[in-house]
Amino acid sequence: MNHFFKSSRQKRKVLVVDDELVNRELLQAILSMNYDVSTATCGTEALDMLRAADEQYSLILLDILMPQ
């Protein structure tokens, strides 16, 4: 379990996927102190971001009731 936490100063990456702006902004505000947070507005955008990412995301928070 200890390998999950990084000892370096680099933050782990989190992707928040939600079609509601307020949800994305709230989660980003909460998580950004400890994580490098990226956001996407739909599943298609999230998949494009995952394909283009230089690093892997440690966590993806996904709203399942979205268009696309």
SULGI-V623181 format. One line per field, one symbol per residue. phi: phi as a letter, one per 20 degrees, with the letter a starting at -180 (. if undefined). burial: # if it has 24 or more other ideal C-beta (glycine too) atoms within 12 Angstrom, else .. A space follows every 50 residues. Layout:
# SULGI-V623181
phi = ???
burial = ???
This chain:
# SULGI-V623181
phi = .fffeeefefefecdddbeegfffffffffeffdceddccebffffffff feffdeeebcdcfedcfm
burial = ............######.....#..##..#...#######...##..#. ......#..####.....
